[in-house]
Amino acid sequence: SQQGEEDPQALSIQEGENATMNCSYKTSINNLQWYRQNSGRGLVHLILIRSNEREKHSGRLRVTLDTSKKSSSLLITASRAADTASYFCATDSYSSASKIIFGSGTRLSIRP
Amino acid sequence: EAQVTQNPRYLITVTGKKLTVTCSQNMNHEYMSWYRQDPGLGLRQIYYSMNVEVTDKGDVPEGYKVSRKEKRNFPLILESPSPNQTSLYFCASSLEGGTGELFFGEGSRLTVL
């Protein structure tokens, strides 16, 4: 079963623009995480936001969480060519914190 | 250097030939997990382990076995591989059980003919 669903599936923007990706999930969670994956490589953790937090920043990343809508967004500001990758949200389940479920991801392409 | 190491990175095998994908982490993490990644389906959890001798099924455990005899190792065993197990496999570990940052290996691309 997929907990998180990212939107859009693919996004292409000009270098320097901001990129926004969304994630929706189905059940109550303890926390939500965002990961980046360069083509065929292992995933790299970007940021974790807990269910009692509404917004979190890390460098050029801004994550919001709306537990009432069961959704999160990842904003990458001032995009760079190196940001080209797939981005995944991952959630645990309030009833089973050990099972971490990933969405199908957003493929982000940054045009020079 | 903190890392999760998987082997082999690439493997082509035939239906029914037992194989093991090894996973080792050097961060003293208690939690370890296996995922498979298929196009359009994201990552799906196969098995996870909260600690030594404690393992549990994820969403797609059929056709796989795991063991956790030591804290650092969490091998994935395919007793009788089938073509539908052709996939990219990732091992991951975490300090904080299932609620913390996951550290991923580089992946093992398996093809079953």
Backbone of each chain as ProteinMPNN parsed JSONL, in Angstrom:
{"seq_chain_A": "SQQGEEDPQALSIQEGENATMNCSYKTSINNLQWYRQNSGRGLVHLILIRSNEREKHSGRLRVTLDTSKKSSSLLITASRAADTASYFCATDSYSSASKIIFGSGTRLSIRP", "coords_chain_A": {"N_chain_A": [[0.852, -1.184, 0.0], [0.497, 2.263, -0.748], [1.44, 5.031, 1.019], [2.205, 7.725, 0.757], [1.641, 10.099, -1.83], [3.049, 11.71, -4.456], [2.958, 14.877, -6.101], [3.616, 17.166, -8.679], [4.067, 14.317, -10.957], [6.201, 14.708, -12.606], [8.413, 17.443, -13.148], [9.593, 20.291, -14.756], [11.778, 22.924, -14.75], [13.233, 26.238, -15.084], [16.623, 26.987, -14.411], [17.291, 28.634, -11.379], [14.677, 29.281, -10.837], [11.937, 28.606, -8.541], [11.02, 25.442, -7.136], [8.224, 23.471, -6.495], [6.916, 20.748, -4.784], [4.426, 18.38, -3.999], [2.914, 16.33, -1.475], [0.666, 13.844, -0.579], [-0.994, 11.993, 1.949], [-2.448, 9.115, 3.648], [-3.121, 8.11, 6.228], [-2.978, 8.834, 9.789], [0.052, 10.235, 11.03], [3.368, 10.07, 12.575], [5.615, 11.408, 11.756], [6.956, 13.035, 8.809], [9.02, 12.625, 6.027], [11.388, 13.882, 3.626], [13.138, 12.811, 0.762], [15.911, 12.682, -1.524], [16.801, 11.379, -4.702], [19.329, 10.685, -6.822], [19.748, 9.649, -10.185], [19.253, 6.248, -10.215], [20.715, 5.908, -7.895], [21.329, 5.548, -4.316], [18.909, 6.702, -1.876], [18.868, 9.942, -0.401], [18.599, 11.553, 2.647], [16.695, 14.475, 3.198], [15.079, 16.189, 4.849], [13.199, 16.165, 7.883], [9.986, 16.351, 9.22], [7.985, 16.747, 12.019], [4.813, 15.61, 13.302], [3.692, 17.546, 14.906], [4.705, 19.879, 14.002], [4.606, 22.656, 11.745], [6.014, 23.917, 9.789], [9.251, 23.838, 8.302], [12.69, 24.634, 7.83], [15.598, 24.221, 5.809], [18.465, 25.275, 4.709], [18.124, 25.896, 1.313], [15.731, 24.668, 1.277], [12.287, 24.327, 2.03], [9.827, 23.016, 4.01], [6.451, 22.22, 4.447], [3.748, 21.166, 6.521], [0.535, 19.941, 6.686], [-1.538, 18.602, 8.724], [-4.264, 18.352, 8.941], [-5.176, 18.289, 6.371], [-3.764, 16.217, 5.516], [-1.314, 16.493, 4.075], [1.766, 17.577, 2.529], [4.306, 19.886, 1.534], [7.19, 20.456, -0.459], [9.484, 22.888, -0.97], [11.893, 24.094, -3.115], [14.125, 26.571, -3.314], [15.521, 28.985, -5.626], [16.603, 27.24, -7.738], [19.097, 24.848, -8.831], [21.241, 23.304, -11.284], [22.243, 20.981, -10.15], [20.183, 20.165, -8.568], [18.586, 18.542, -10.006], [16.846, 15.608, -9.931], [15.076, 12.82, -8.426], [12.412, 13.176, -6.139], [11.193, 12.133, -3.054], [8.526, 11.63, -0.784], [8.162, 10.35, 2.517], [6.433, 8.493, 4.889], [5.699, 7.485, 8.237], [3.515, 5.385, 10.111], [0.955, 6.229, 12.338], [0.038, 4.146, 13.846], [1.897, 2.201, 13.418], [4.928, 2.736, 13.704], [7.193, 1.667, 12.691], [6.983, 0.963, 10.076], [7.865, 2.412, 7.22], [6.665, 4.271, 4.662], [6.995, 4.964, 1.261], [6.288, 7.407, -1.266], [5.573, 7.57, -4.826], [7.175, 9.415, -6.037], [8.56, 12.533, -7.365], [9.85, 13.614, -10.378], [12.314, 15.84, -10.908], [13.498, 18.215, -13.131], [16.033, 20.446, -13.972], [16.44, 23.059, -16.075], [19.159, 24.481, -17.829]], "CA_chain_A": [[0.0, 0.0, 0.0], [1.278, 3.486, -0.794], [0.942, 6.033, 1.946], [2.406, 9.05, 0.201], [1.508, 10.276, -3.259], [3.619, 13.0, -4.817], [2.359, 15.602, -7.214], [3.363, 16.369, -9.888], [4.966, 13.186, -11.174], [7.403, 15.25, -13.229], [8.451, 18.902, -13.122], [10.762, 20.839, -15.433], [11.825, 24.373, -14.536], [14.456, 26.919, -15.455], [17.556, 27.225, -13.309], [17.023, 29.88, -10.678], [13.27, 29.308, -10.403], [11.59, 27.777, -7.382], [10.309, 24.198, -7.444], [7.344, 23.029, -5.417], [6.391, 19.397, -4.911], [3.42, 18.106, -2.978], [2.768, 14.946, -1.044], [-0.538, 13.58, 0.208], [-0.943, 10.683, 2.59], [-3.799, 8.641, 3.943], [-3.411, 7.847, 7.636], [-2.271, 9.687, 10.738], [1.488, 9.965, 11.046], [4.209, 10.689, 13.593], [6.466, 12.352, 11.058], [7.046, 12.925, 7.35], [10.38, 12.923, 5.59], [11.639, 14.038, 2.203], [14.403, 12.261, 0.311], [16.303, 12.914, -2.908], [17.493, 10.273, -5.339], [19.927, 10.877, -8.129], [19.389, 8.528, -11.047], [19.752, 4.922, -9.903], [21.54, 5.869, -6.682], [20.612, 5.454, -3.056], [18.205, 7.912, -1.46], [19.549, 10.776, 0.579], [17.639, 12.251, 3.489], [16.734, 15.934, 3.111], [14.474, 16.895, 5.978], [12.137, 15.467, 8.605], [9.071, 17.249, 9.931], [7.153, 15.964, 12.927], [3.379, 15.888, 13.128], [3.303, 18.748, 15.643], [5.344, 21.018, 13.361], [3.878, 23.112, 10.56], [6.955, 24.375, 8.775], [10.637, 23.633, 8.667], [13.595, 25.121, 6.809], [16.958, 23.738, 5.816], [19.114, 25.882, 3.544], [17.177, 26.338, 0.286], [14.537, 23.824, 1.372], [11.235, 24.679, 2.982], [8.812, 21.975, 4.05], [5.265, 22.496, 5.251], [2.93, 20.001, 6.831], [-0.841, 20.245, 7.09], [-2.071, 17.302, 9.149], [-5.717, 18.32, 8.727], [-5.368, 17.922, 4.963], [-2.867, 15.089, 5.254], [-0.488, 16.856, 2.932], [3.02, 18.28, 2.774], [4.932, 20.403, 0.335], [8.626, 20.715, -0.435], [9.856, 24.01, -1.83], [13.324, 24.311, -3.336], [14.26, 27.925, -3.853], [16.707, 29.278, -6.437], [17.049, 25.91, -8.153], [20.377, 24.688, -9.506], [21.318, 22.091, -12.106], [22.506, 19.846, -9.26], [18.933, 19.751, -7.915], [17.928, 17.561, -10.875], [16.782, 14.34, -9.202], [13.723, 12.448, -8.015], [12.161, 13.528, -4.746], [10.195, 11.243, -2.469], [8.119, 11.797, 0.601], [8.056, 9.086, 3.238], [5.702, 8.644, 6.141], [5.444, 6.322, 9.055], [2.095, 5.305, 10.433], [0.746, 6.47, 13.769], [-0.195, 2.856, 14.502], [3.047, 1.326, 13.196], [6.004, 3.67, 13.372], [8.31, 0.956, 12.089], [6.78, 0.808, 8.635], [8.028, 3.692, 6.542], [6.101, 4.11, 3.327], [7.421, 5.983, 0.312], [5.472, 7.683, -2.424], [6.163, 7.192, -6.115], [8.199, 10.391, -6.36], [8.485, 13.592, -8.377], [11.109, 13.785, -11.111], [12.578, 17.264, -11.122], [14.562, 18.53, -14.093], [16.379, 21.862, -13.98], [16.984, 23.439, -17.382], [20.179, 25.534, -17.662]], "C_chain_A": [[0.892, 1.239, 0.0], [0.638, 4.501, 0.116], [1.026, 7.413, 1.327], [2.26, 9.054, -1.302], [2.02, 11.661, -3.604], [2.921, 13.581, -6.032], [3.189, 16.858, -7.453], [4.296, 15.168, -9.99], [6.271, 13.656, -11.784], [7.276, 16.763, -13.283], [9.725, 19.365, -13.797], [10.73, 22.354, -15.3], [13.175, 24.919, -14.962], [15.328, 27.097, -14.209], [17.296, 28.596, -12.696], [15.584, 30.011, -10.206], [13.089, 28.443, -9.156], [10.817, 26.547, -7.836], [9.48, 23.792, -6.243], [6.783, 21.648, -5.734], [5.456, 19.133, -3.747], [3.329, 16.621, -2.686], [1.481, 14.835, -0.247], [-0.448, 12.173, 0.777], [-2.302, 10.357, 3.177], [-4.112, 8.508, 5.432], [-2.628, 8.786, 8.543], [-0.811, 9.258, 10.85], [2.148, 10.558, 12.284], [5.131, 11.722, 12.957], [6.45, 12.085, 9.563], [8.45, 13.351, 6.954], [10.4, 13.126, 4.077], [13.039, 13.525, 1.895], [14.637, 12.648, -1.142], [17.028, 11.689, -3.427], [18.014, 10.72, -6.69], [19.814, 9.559, -8.892], [20.06, 7.217, -10.638], [20.571, 4.807, -8.636], [20.686, 5.685, -5.439], [19.959, 6.775, -2.683], [18.99, 8.635, -0.374], [18.5, 11.584, 1.334], [17.815, 13.762, 3.351], [16.246, 16.585, 4.392], [13.375, 16.034, 6.586], [11.29, 16.499, 9.316], [8.128, 16.391, 10.765], [5.702, 16.432, 12.844], [2.921, 17.132, 13.893], [3.99, 20.014, 15.109], [4.577, 21.393, 12.103], [4.816, 23.505, 9.428], [8.371, 24.145, 9.274], [11.524, 24.075, 7.505], [14.945, 24.424, 6.957], [17.638, 24.249, 4.56], [18.085, 26.401, 2.549], [15.874, 25.523, 0.312], [13.564, 24.379, 2.403], [10.157, 23.613, 2.883], [7.652, 22.453, 4.916], [4.491, 21.203, 5.445], [1.565, 20.469, 7.317], [-1.504, 18.916, 7.452], [-3.588, 17.227, 8.957], [-6.045, 17.922, 7.295], [-4.546, 16.706, 4.577], [-2.007, 15.371, 4.019], [0.747, 17.615, 3.38], [3.519, 18.836, 1.449], [6.408, 20.638, 0.587], [8.905, 21.818, -1.449], [11.371, 24.085, -1.901], [13.466, 25.675, -3.984], [15.545, 28.043, -4.669], [17.352, 27.999, -6.95], [18.362, 25.962, -8.937], [20.356, 23.403, -10.326], [21.491, 20.847, -11.236], [21.256, 19.379, -8.517], [18.153, 18.757, -8.765], [18.008, 16.186, -10.224], [15.313, 13.964, -9.038], [13.579, 12.72, -6.528], [10.994, 12.697, -4.234], [9.808, 11.726, -1.078], [7.962, 10.412, 1.222], [7.367, 9.339, 4.568], [5.734, 7.348, 6.926], [3.939, 6.267, 9.262], [1.949, 5.491, 11.927], [0.596, 5.151, 14.519], [0.991, 1.909, 14.354], [4.221, 2.167, 12.739], [7.167, 2.992, 12.669], [8.186, 0.823, 10.587], [6.83, 2.179, 7.998], [7.64, 3.503, 5.095], [6.504, 5.282, 2.454], [6.373, 6.181, -0.779], [6.207, 7.307, -3.691], [7.112, 8.246, -6.661], [7.839, 11.416, -7.407], [9.841, 13.693, -9.049], [11.275, 15.25, -11.458], [13.736, 17.432, -12.09], [14.78, 20.034, -14.096], [17.049, 22.172, -15.308], [17.986, 24.578, -17.194], [19.782, 26.829, -18.358]], "O_chain_A": [[1.924, 1.263, 0.67], [-0.551, 4.799, 0.004], [0.065, 8.182, 1.357], [2.701, 8.124, -1.978], [1.502, 12.665, -3.115], [2.374, 12.863, -6.869], [3.454, 17.579, -6.491], [5.217, 15.028, -9.186], [7.328, 13.082, -11.521], [6.18, 17.302, -13.442], [10.814, 18.899, -13.463], [9.756, 22.994, -15.697], [14.13, 24.172, -15.172], [14.829, 27.326, -13.108], [17.107, 29.585, -13.404], [15.3, 30.769, -9.278], [13.965, 27.665, -8.778], [10.054, 26.602, -8.801], [9.97, 23.771, -5.114], [6.245, 21.415, -6.816], [5.68, 19.615, -2.636], [3.627, 15.776, -3.531], [1.231, 15.635, 0.655], [0.111, 11.273, 0.149], [-3.198, 11.201, 3.207], [-5.24, 8.763, 5.854], [-1.705, 9.462, 8.088], [-0.488, 8.072, 10.773], [1.584, 11.423, 12.954], [5.397, 12.775, 13.538], [5.987, 11.037, 9.112], [8.993, 14.32, 7.485], [9.549, 12.613, 3.351], [13.99, 13.76, 2.642], [13.696, 12.907, -1.892], [17.775, 11.038, -2.696], [17.249, 11.084, -7.583], [19.79, 8.484, -8.292], [21.283, 7.09, -10.706], [21.076, 3.729, -8.323], [19.457, 5.671, -5.516], [20.399, 7.839, -3.118], [19.674, 8.024, 0.448], [17.63, 12.215, 0.734], [18.936, 14.27, 3.381], [16.928, 17.44, 4.956], [12.707, 15.272, 5.887], [11.816, 17.417, 9.945], [7.547, 15.425, 10.268], [5.42, 17.531, 12.366], [1.883, 17.71, 13.57], [3.867, 21.088, 15.697], [3.965, 20.534, 11.468], [4.453, 23.435, 8.254], [8.663, 24.236, 10.466], [11.16, 23.913, 6.34], [15.376, 24.086, 8.059], [17.418, 23.721, 3.471], [17.264, 27.251, 2.893], [15.018, 25.693, -0.557], [13.95, 24.83, 3.481], [9.638, 23.34, 1.801], [7.857, 23.021, 5.989], [4.574, 20.277, 4.639], [1.458, 21.283, 8.234], [-1.975, 18.194, 6.573], [-4.133, 16.132, 8.823], [-7.071, 17.292, 7.038], [-4.624, 16.224, 3.447], [-1.981, 14.597, 3.062], [0.778, 18.212, 4.456], [3.193, 18.318, 0.381], [6.822, 20.973, 1.696], [8.598, 21.686, -2.634], [12.05, 24.134, -0.875], [12.972, 25.896, -5.09], [16.515, 27.319, -4.447], [18.506, 27.708, -6.637], [18.69, 26.948, -9.597], [19.537, 22.517, -10.079], [20.949, 19.786, -11.547], [21.266, 18.313, -7.902], [17.166, 18.187, -8.3], [19.097, 15.662, -9.992], [14.421, 14.7, -9.46], [14.515, 12.517, -5.755], [9.957, 12.574, -4.885], [10.651, 12.17, -0.299], [7.667, 9.435, 0.534], [7.69, 10.29, 5.28], [5.79, 6.258, 6.357], [3.189, 7.025, 8.648], [2.745, 4.958, 12.7], [0.979, 5.046, 15.684], [1.087, 0.921, 15.081], [4.481, 2.297, 11.542], [8.034, 3.664, 12.112], [9.18, 0.594, 9.897], [5.945, 3.008, 8.209], [8.215, 2.677, 4.387], [6.375, 6.441, 2.847], [5.669, 5.247, -1.164], [7.323, 6.79, -3.645], [7.792, 7.998, -7.657], [6.943, 11.21, -8.226], [10.863, 13.84, -8.38], [10.482, 15.824, -12.204], [14.813, 16.867, -11.898], [13.828, 20.806, -14.209], [18.099, 21.615, -15.629], [17.699, 25.539, -16.479], [20.527, 27.807, -18.313]]}, "seq_chain_B": "EAQVTQNPRYLITVTGKKLTVTCSQNMNHEYMSWYRQDPGLGLRQIYYSMNVEVTDKGDVPEGYKVSRKEKRNFPLILESPSPNQTSLYFCASSLEGGTGELFFGEGSRLTVL", "coords_chain_B": {"N_chain_B": [[34.041, 6.267, 7.762], [30.576, 6.816, 7.808], [28.346, 4.411, 6.692], [26.178, 2.43, 4.576], [26.454, -0.676, 3.244], [25.963, -2.563, 0.406], [25.922, -5.742, -1.227], [25.7, -8.09, -3.925], [26.265, -5.316, -6.222], [25.276, -5.46, -8.751], [23.507, -8.029, -10.361], [22.844, -10.81, -12.347], [20.73, -13.472, -12.671], [19.244, -16.789, -12.754], [15.935, -18.158, -12.899], [14.881, -19.644, -9.902], [17.361, -20.112, -8.744], [18.896, -19.889, -5.774], [19.686, -16.914, -4.006], [21.569, -14.442, -2.187], [21.483, -11.187, -0.962], [23.664, -9.078, 0.508], [23.791, -6.856, 3.341], [25.285, -4.341, 5.171], [25.888, -2.241, 7.945], [27.715, 0.418, 9.505], [27.106, 2.028, 11.638], [26.045, 1.386, 14.024], [23.298, 1.143, 14.131], [20.002, 0.334, 15.186], [17.707, -0.19, 13.726], [16.865, -1.651, 10.654], [16.157, -2.048, 7.158], [14.635, -3.361, 4.18], [14.011, -2.421, 0.819], [12.293, -2.48, -2.318], [12.547, -1.1, -5.557], [10.593, -0.148, -8.172], [9.759, 0.912, -11.492], [7.544, 3.663, -11.503], [6.336, 2.855, -9.173], [7.529, 3.658, -6.889], [9.266, 3.213, -3.766], [8.956, 0.168, -2.147], [8.385, -1.442, 0.901], [10.012, -4.339, 2.023], [10.943, -6.11, 4.137], [11.584, -5.424, 7.603], [13.67, -4.657, 10.447], [13.758, -4.291, 13.875], [15.671, -4.766, 15.736], [18.364, -6.975, 16.792], [17.537, -10.278, 15.998], [14.886, -9.596, 15.718], [12.475, -9.321, 13.439], [10.221, -8.197, 10.859], [7.412, -8.243, 8.615], [7.14, -6.215, 5.698], [5.397, -4.431, 3.207], [5.551, -5.987, 0.893], [6.447, -8.861, 1.249], [6.452, -11.414, 0.125], [8.136, -14.181, -1.184], [10.611, -13.544, -0.226], [13.164, -13.724, 2.302], [14.588, -12.825, 5.466], [17.242, -12.242, 7.834], [18.463, -11.463, 11.111], [21.004, -11.695, 12.707], [23.181, -10.422, 13.697], [23.867, -7.105, 14.783], [24.88, -5.366, 12.833], [24.416, -6.503, 10.332], [22.11, -7.403, 7.748], [20.907, -9.494, 5.851], [19.268, -10.14, 2.703], [17.331, -12.663, 1.437], [16.65, -14.604, -1.362], [14.969, -17.319, -1.916], [13.993, -18.852, -4.071], [14.258, -17.376, -6.753], [12.186, -15.432, -8.961], [11.145, -14.12, -12.182], [9.529, -11.843, -11.642], [10.74, -10.696, -9.522], [12.75, -9.21, -10.423], [14.386, -6.247, -10.017], [15.303, -3.106, -8.444], [17.052, -3.03, -5.53], [17.115, -1.771, -2.23], [18.86, -1.325, 0.781], [18.443, -0.035, 4.05], [19.203, 1.878, 6.995], [18.571, 2.997, 10.361], [18.906, 5.11, 13.212], [16.884, 5.792, 14.985], [14.78, 3.845, 15.3], [11.891, 3.312, 13.38], [11.282, 5.925, 12.906], [13.138, 7.821, 12.356], [15.82, 9.437, 10.51], [16.603, 7.754, 7.56], [19.361, 5.911, 6.376], [20.686, 5.086, 3.334], [21.849, 2.319, 1.336], [23.744, 1.909, -1.754], [22.292, 0.486, -3.53], [21.143, -2.526, -5.173], [21.047, -3.985, -8.188], [19.003, -6.306, -9.511], [18.515, -8.896, -11.798], [16.357, -11.339, -12.908], [16.264, -14.086, -14.878]], "CA_chain_B": [[32.91, 6.927, 7.119], [29.307, 6.146, 8.074], [27.785, 3.957, 5.427], [25.457, 1.182, 4.418], [27.103, -1.339, 2.115], [25.221, -3.685, -0.171], [26.588, -6.547, -2.242], [26.39, -7.404, -5.023], [25.604, -4.141, -6.767], [24.576, -5.913, -9.949], [23.467, -9.49, -10.452], [21.924, -11.465, -13.273], [20.622, -14.865, -12.276], [18.162, -17.507, -13.428], [14.813, -18.555, -12.054], [15.053, -20.773, -9.005], [18.706, -20.212, -8.159], [18.914, -19.12, -4.523], [20.71, -15.881, -3.889], [21.555, -13.588, -0.999], [22.026, -9.839, -1.078], [24.117, -8.712, 1.851], [23.705, -5.461, 3.751], [26.019, -4.116, 6.4], [26.01, -0.831, 8.326], [28.753, 0.628, 10.511], [26.664, 3.143, 12.471], [25.431, 0.828, 15.236], [21.857, 1.38, 14.082], [19.163, -0.805, 15.564], [16.669, -0.417, 12.725], [17.296, -1.875, 9.276], [14.988, -2.314, 6.316], [14.852, -3.609, 2.757], [13.013, -1.9, -0.102], [12.499, -2.67, -3.741], [12.088, 0.051, -6.322], [10.166, -0.472, -9.527], [9.286, 2.126, -12.184], [6.181, 4.096, -11.257], [5.792, 2.34, -7.908], [8.277, 4.16, -5.749], [9.944, 2.195, -2.96], [8.05, -0.639, -1.342], [9.127, -2.089, 1.982], [9.943, -5.798, 1.961], [11.067, -6.524, 5.523], [12.356, -4.528, 8.448], [14.133, -5.25, 11.7], [13.917, -3.291, 14.924], [16.879, -5.092, 16.505], [18.84, -8.338, 16.575], [16.547, -11.345, 16.139], [13.527, -9.054, 15.615], [12.179, -8.931, 12.059], [8.791, -8.153, 10.58], [7.093, -8.078, 7.214], [6.689, -4.952, 5.164], [4.232, -4.526, 2.332], [5.733, -6.972, -0.183], [7.417, -9.842, 1.735], [6.346, -12.72, -0.518], [9.293, -14.602, -1.974], [11.841, -13.069, 0.408], [13.443, -13.999, 3.705], [15.661, -12.025, 6.048], [17.685, -12.655, 9.162], [19.214, -10.405, 11.797], [21.773, -12.378, 13.746], [24.089, -9.426, 14.252], [23.298, -5.768, 14.648], [25.337, -4.66, 11.654], [24.094, -7.188, 9.078], [20.699, -7.699, 7.506], [20.861, -10.045, 4.498], [17.995, -10.43, 2.03], [17.469, -13.974, 0.805], [15.631, -15.032, -2.324], [15.134, -18.773, -1.928], [13.736, -19.337, -5.426], [13.922, -16.136, -7.469], [11.351, -15.473, -10.155], [11.324, -12.89, -12.967], [8.862, -10.668, -11.063], [11.614, -10.127, -8.487], [13.694, -8.313, -11.08], [14.123, -4.944, -9.423], [16.404, -2.423, -7.774], [16.855, -3.254, -4.098], [17.839, -0.876, -1.332], [18.91, -1.555, 2.211], [18.534, 1.226, 4.775], [19.256, 1.733, 8.448], [18.204, 4.204, 11.094], [19.173, 5.079, 14.644], [15.687, 6.006, 15.796], [13.713, 2.948, 14.902], [11.311, 3.631, 12.09], [10.824, 7.313, 12.851], [14.262, 8.714, 12.155], [16.44, 9.515, 9.195], [17.101, 6.514, 6.986], [20.586, 5.947, 5.596], [20.51, 4.076, 2.295], [22.926, 1.801, 0.529], [23.748, 2.376, -3.133], [21.358, -0.291, -4.32], [21.547, -3.759, -5.853], [20.154, -4.199, -9.337], [18.876, -7.745, -9.713], [17.745, -9.364, -12.949], [16.081, -12.78, -12.863], [15.869, -14.522, -16.232]], "C_chain_B": [[31.648, 6.118, 7.378], [28.694, 5.698, 6.76], [27.012, 2.663, 5.585], [25.978, 0.547, 3.139], [26.292, -2.539, 1.674], [26.092, -4.416, -1.18], [25.722, -7.74, -2.634], [25.627, -6.169, -5.476], [24.792, -4.494, -8.003], [24.622, -7.432, -9.982], [22.436, -9.912, -11.47], [21.904, -12.933, -12.903], [19.451, -15.512, -13.026], [17.105, -17.921, -12.41], [15.164, -19.763, -11.203], [16.412, -20.899, -8.343], [18.814, -19.293, -6.953], [20.021, -18.081, -4.525], [20.498, -15.06, -2.626], [22.174, -12.247, -1.341], [22.407, -9.397, 0.33], [23.965, -7.218, 2.085], [24.407, -5.315, 5.084], [26.095, -2.62, 6.67], [26.991, -0.698, 9.484], [28.401, 1.749, 11.489], [26.002, 2.681, 13.772], [23.93, 1.1, 15.304], [21.098, 0.13, 14.472], [18.197, -1.181, 14.451], [17.293, -0.6, 11.351], [16.098, -2.332, 8.456], [15.423, -2.579, 4.883], [13.673, -3.053, 1.962], [13.327, -2.396, -1.509], [11.892, -1.473, -4.475], [11.805, -0.373, -7.747], [9.587, 0.777, -10.177], [7.83, 2.424, -11.895], [5.589, 3.662, -9.935], [6.539, 2.845, -6.691], [9.015, 3.041, -5.037], [8.9, 1.465, -2.126], [8.861, -1.449, -0.345], [8.912, -3.597, 1.943], [9.919, -6.38, 3.377], [11.794, -5.433, 6.294], [12.712, -5.244, 9.742], [14.361, -4.147, 12.711], [15.184, -3.542, 15.745], [17.291, -6.526, 16.194], [17.73, -9.328, 16.904], [15.103, -10.849, 16.117], [13.299, -8.583, 14.189], [10.669, -8.955, 11.84], [8.569, -7.845, 9.109], [6.722, -6.632, 6.89], [5.478, -5.172, 4.281], [4.344, -5.614, 1.268], [6.726, -8.052, 0.214], [7.438, -11.162, 0.98], [7.566, -13.003, -1.378], [10.63, -14.191, -1.386], [11.945, -13.59, 1.838], [14.543, -13.068, 4.166], [16.093, -12.678, 7.352], [18.455, -11.504, 9.788], [19.914, -11.042, 13.002], [22.782, -11.446, 14.415], [23.498, -8.054, 13.978], [23.662, -5.133, 13.312], [24.863, -5.26, 10.334], [22.62, -7.543, 8.952], [20.558, -8.231, 6.076], [19.438, -10.307, 4.0], [18.185, -11.698, 1.211], [16.299, -14.223, -0.135], [15.831, -16.526, -2.523], [14.978, -19.346, -3.334], [13.292, -18.151, -6.28], [13.058, -16.38, -8.697], [11.498, -14.146, -10.893], [10.629, -11.663, -12.371], [9.623, -10.08, -9.876], [12.763, -9.34, -9.1], [13.384, -6.897, -10.621], [15.423, -4.328, -8.938], [16.119, -2.47, -6.278], [17.721, -2.315, -3.281], [17.727, -1.365, 0.108], [19.058, -0.194, 2.889], [18.606, 0.952, 6.259], [18.952, 3.071, 9.106], [18.522, 4.026, 12.569], [17.891, 5.051, 15.457], [14.537, 5.123, 15.376], [13.185, 3.338, 13.552], [10.948, 5.092, 11.94], [11.955, 8.305, 12.629], [14.783, 8.681, 10.738], [16.963, 8.155, 8.772], [18.374, 6.778, 6.189], [20.511, 4.782, 4.606], [21.845, 3.588, 1.735], [22.777, 2.28, -0.906], [22.848, 1.552, -4.049], [21.978, -1.525, -4.951], [20.546, -4.019, -6.968], [20.16, -5.685, -9.68], [18.008, -8.028, -10.926], [17.597, -10.871, -12.853], [15.531, -13.199, -14.222], [15.006, -15.78, -16.194]], "O_chain_B": [[31.631, 4.9, 7.199], [28.537, 6.491, 5.831], [27.16, 1.921, 6.556], [25.944, 1.164, 2.074], [25.975, -3.421, 2.473], [26.891, -3.808, -1.892], [25.077, -8.342, -1.775], [24.455, -6.005, -5.136], [23.749, -3.896, -8.266], [25.645, -8.043, -9.671], [21.3, -9.437, -11.463], [22.954, -13.571, -12.831], [18.767, -14.867, -13.82], [17.373, -18.015, -11.212], [15.672, -20.769, -11.699], [16.583, -21.731, -7.452], [18.821, -18.07, -7.091], [21.137, -18.332, -4.981], [19.398, -14.995, -2.078], [23.25, -12.177, -1.934], [21.566, -9.35, 1.228], [24.006, -6.42, 1.148], [24.153, -6.077, 6.017], [26.333, -1.825, 5.761], [27.09, -1.583, 10.334], [29.288, 2.35, 12.096], [25.464, 3.493, 14.525], [23.363, 1.264, 16.384], [21.493, -0.987, 14.137], [17.901, -2.36, 14.256], [18.139, 0.189, 10.93], [15.154, -2.922, 8.981], [16.455, -2.08, 4.434], [12.514, -3.185, 2.354], [14.475, -2.691, -1.841], [10.872, -0.918, -4.067], [12.679, -0.894, -8.439], [8.99, 1.611, -9.496], [6.974, 1.549, -12.023], [4.469, 4.046, -9.599], [6.198, 2.481, -5.566], [9.35, 2.028, -5.651], [8.061, 2.091, -1.477], [9.876, -2.056, -0.685], [7.781, -4.074, 1.843], [8.969, -7.066, 3.755], [12.522, -4.624, 5.718], [12.144, -6.281, 10.085], [15.074, -3.181, 12.439], [15.705, -2.624, 16.378], [16.629, -7.209, 15.412], [17.074, -9.231, 17.941], [14.19, -11.599, 16.461], [13.856, -7.569, 13.769], [9.937, -9.646, 12.549], [9.426, -7.261, 8.446], [6.089, -5.933, 7.681], [4.628, -6.01, 4.581], [3.324, -6.111, 0.789], [7.773, -8.165, -0.426], [8.356, -11.96, 1.173], [7.977, -12.177, -2.193], [11.675, -14.459, -1.979], [10.937, -13.86, 2.491], [15.335, -12.578, 3.361], [15.407, -13.543, 7.896], [19.029, -10.672, 9.086], [19.465, -10.934, 14.143], [23.181, -11.663, 15.559], [22.719, -7.878, 13.042], [22.841, -4.433, 12.719], [24.906, -4.581, 9.309], [21.971, -7.932, 9.924], [20.135, -7.495, 5.185], [18.539, -10.646, 4.77], [19.097, -11.787, 0.39], [15.133, -14.079, 0.233], [16.755, -16.948, -3.218], [15.74, -20.223, -3.74], [12.099, -17.948, -6.502], [13.185, -17.398, -9.377], [11.926, -13.154, -10.303], [11.097, -10.543, -12.577], [9.198, -9.081, -9.295], [13.645, -8.859, -8.388], [12.272, -6.401, -10.806], [16.49, -4.937, -9.009], [15.075, -2.006, -5.819], [18.891, -2.089, -3.589], [16.659, -1.757, 0.579], [19.724, 0.696, 2.361], [18.131, -0.08, 6.733], [19.062, 4.13, 8.487], [18.419, 2.925, 13.109], [17.809, 4.379, 16.485], [13.435, 5.61, 15.123], [13.964, 3.667, 12.657], [10.355, 5.469, 10.929], [11.739, 9.515, 12.708], [14.249, 7.982, 9.877], [17.673, 7.486, 9.524], [18.456, 7.742, 5.427], [20.298, 3.635, 4.999], [22.825, 4.33, 1.667], [21.813, 2.967, -1.244], [22.667, 1.895, -5.218], [23.177, -1.566, -5.226], [19.361, -4.242, -6.724], [21.18, -6.244, -10.084], [16.916, -7.479, -11.071], [18.585, -11.596, -12.731], [14.479, -12.731, -14.657], [14.591, -16.276, -17.241]]}, "name": "protein", "num_of_chains": 2, "seq": "SQQGEEDPQALSIQEGENATMNCSYKTSINNLQWYRQNSGRGLVHLILIRSNEREKHSGRLRVTLDTSKKSSSLLITASRAADTASYFCATDSYSSASKIIFGSGTRLSIRPEAQVTQNPRYLITVTGKKLTVTCSQNMNHEYMSWYRQDPGLGLRQIYYSMNVEVTDKGDVPEGYKVSRKEKRNFPLILESPSPNQTSLYFCASSLEGGTGELFFGEGSRLTVL"}
